[in-house]
Amino acid sequence: MKATKISMILLGVVFLMFVIIPNVSAQDFFKGKVSLKGYEIENGGATLLDKVSGAATAYFKIEAGVGQYTVTTCLEDFDNPGQWTSGTPSIISASNIYSGTDVAIWDFASTESGLNFPPDIDTFPMFYVKTKGTLATANFKSFACLLWEIFGVGNLELGSCSITFKYVDRANVPINCFR
């Protein structure tokens, strides 16, 4: 009877080590800067209204999955300082990541959804990523980036963007991000 209990416990430990733990997705957190320049276009697309520009601090959560990464962004609400909101998670397939030795290109411009920021800002960046062996040591810097946003009363903002970010300890991420 003792041998059966010990065998069951060992089987449970082996199951945990080889089946459950490897399927728990790793998460890495990053902090960076997002800036944009572009133009506001009247709803309907007929009239160019004004130039727009801005910059913000952003946080990023990257989760490794099977053959893909899920990237979720988090921005501070411009109207309510201290309120942080996560964007819609964006998925980038391994087929849109081109790797070399300690460098990679992450191509969100070739993905259907791009990289989403709250409240409803879609960007389509291409990142040059410097790594030193792990995602946690990576630095992301966009070398191309397009912006598309529904703004105000349905007007569009179109333009270019710049996004850079580096690894940050989870303890330094605002508590409202990534709930």
N, C-alpha and C positions, 0 to 999 in steps of 0.2 A: 504494500500500500504506500509506504514512504517513497519507494522508487517511482511509482506512478505520479505522485504529487510533485516530486522533484523533476520528473520528465516533463510534466505539464508546465511547470514554472519556466524551465529552460526553453521549452517550445514557445511560450509566450514572449520571453526575452528575445529570442531569435526572430520571431515574427515582428516585434517592435523595431528591432535594429535594422532588419533588411526590407521590411515592407512599409511600415508607417513612417519612420523617420526620414528616409530618402525622398518621400513624396511631400513632405512639408516644404513649402517654397521658402527659399531664402529671401530676405528683404534687406535692401540697403537704402539708406536715406542720404539725400544730397541737399545742399543749399546753393542758391545761385541768384543770378540777376537776369531779368528779362526786360528788354527795351524794344520799342516799336516806333516806326515813323511811317506815315502814310497819309491817306486822304479819306475824308468822309464823303460818301456819295448818297444823294437823296434817295429815299425809298422809290423804287421803280427804275433807278439807274440812269436817269436823264440828266441830272444836274450835279456837278462837282461843287461841294459846299465849302470845305475848308481843309487845311492841313491838320493832322493830328500827330501827337507824339506823347510818349510816356515811358516810365520805367518803374519796375517794382522788384522787390525781393520775392523769391519763390522757393518753395520746397518741393522735392521730388522723391517719390518712393518707387523703387524699381524692384519688382518681384520676378525671380527666375521661374520659368515654367518649362514644360517639355517643348523644345523647339521654338520658344518664344520668350519675350519679356513683356510684362505689363508695367506701364509707367503711368503713375498718377501724380498730378501736380496739385499744389496748394498755394493760394494767394490770399493776402490780406484784403478784406473788403475796403475799397477806397472811401466809402461813405461811413463806415463803422470801424475805426481803428481798434485793433485787438481782436476782431472777428476774422477768423481764417476759414476758408472754404476750399474743399477739394473739387477738382474737375472730374470729368468723366474719364475713367481709366482708358488708356490707349494701349493697343497691342502692336508690338513690332516682332515680326517673324524673324527667325534666324536667317532666312533667305534675303532679308533686307539689311543684314549686318555683314560687313566685309572686313575680315580680320587679317592682320599681319602680326609681326613680332612686336608686342607691347603697344600696338595701335589698332584702331578699328574705325570704320565709318558706319554710323547708324543712320540709315536713310528713311526718315519718316515721310519724305516727299513722295516716296513711291507707295506709301500705304494709303488705304482708302480714307481713314479717319484722321490721319496726321496726329499731332500731339495737342490735346485739349487743355485749356486753362479756363477756370471759372470766370465769369458766369457762363459765357458761351463764345469763347475765343478759340478758333482753330488755327493752329500753326502747322507749317510743313517744313520742319528744319532738316538739315543734314548736319550731323555732328562728327567732328574729328575727335576721337576718344583716345586719350593717352592712358595706358594702363601699365602697371608694374606687376602683372600676374593675376590680379583679382579685380573684380568690379569695385570693391571697397577702396581701391587706390586710384580709381579712374578720375580723370578730369574731362568734362564734356565741354566742347566749344563749337557753336554753330558756325559753319562757313557759308551756308546758304539758308535762307529762312523766309517764307512767305506767310502773311497774316491775312485772315479773313474773319470778320466779326459782324454780327448783327448788333447795331448800336442804337440806343435811344428808342425812338419811335419807329423802328424798322429800317433806319438808314444803315448802310454798309460802311465798314472801314476796311480798306484794302491797303496793303503796304508790305514793308519789310520788317524783319525782327532780328534780334540778336539774343541768343540764350547761352549762358555759361553756367556750369555748376560743378561743385566738388563734393566729395563725401563729407557727411557730418554725422556725429554721434546722435542716435535716436533721442537721447536725453535733451538735446538742444533744439528739437523740433517742437513748434507750438502744439500745445495739447489738443487743439481743435482739428489739426490736420490729420487726415488718414484714419478717421474713426471707422 
